[in-house]
Amino acid sequence: MKRNTIYTIVGGVLAVLIVAVAGFFYFRGPATPRVPAIPANARMFNNWALVGCQAGVNDGPCVLLRRAVNQQTGRLVMQMTIARAPQTGAVVMAITLPANVVIPAGVTITPMGGTAVKGPIRTCRPQACTGAVAVSDMLAMEMSGANQTMLEFTAANGRAVRMNVATQGFAQGFAAWQQAAPAPAVVANPAAGAQQAEKGAAQAAPPAPAPAAAKAAPPQPAAKGPAGK
């Protein structure tokens, strides 16, 4: 796949996700640091929430998300959001992290006993940074069979951060999401498109013009309870 096409798949879906799920995890200013609750009409699959997928309900794109919130502060620790890339239909996971990350180091997810998949960090704001990983058939299968998935990135102080995220319910949630958000008819082989995007995801983002890291409090361990609680 050409590099420009990879930019479109990974970068395009991130642009949509950042806008669509902004209300789900971005803080609304210093006075209100807590993360808004997951919509009441979301369908829950253990730790995963199916959001914006009901017919006739305009909640933005149909996404499957897993959120971890610090129980003491109410602040977001991380969020995984699965959606389809516009036009191509490729499946991409946007990963929201704390703001104090080293951008060039990217983000890596590894299902328990599975294969590590690395993606670029594409966007950073004062509240959070967002990376992207292409969801291949293999990654989806391995996450479906794992109770935990390791999330890895590098903090601003150079320390490698590893979060063991409880991902029970992914198999059921992902199947429901696929049914609610089928690939566009124009995509002849969406699985192949996702696999090609995965191969180039680490190279999809050009070097960020901003400083490599932003200062913020060190990330807290991922919560292992139900999403949003």
Buried (B, 14 or more C-beta within 10 A) or exposed (E): BEEEBBBBBBBBBBEBBBEBBBEBBBBEEEEEEEBEEBBEEBBBBBBBBBBBBBEEEEBBBBBBBBBBBBEEEEBBBBBBBBBBBBEBBBBBBBBBBBBBBBBEBBBBBBBBEBEEBBBBBBBBBEBBBBBBBBBBBBBBBBBBEBBBBBBBBBBBEEEEBEBBBBBBBBBBBBBBBBEBBEBEEEBEEBBBBBBBBBEBBBEBBEEBEEEBBBEBEEBBEBBEEBBBE
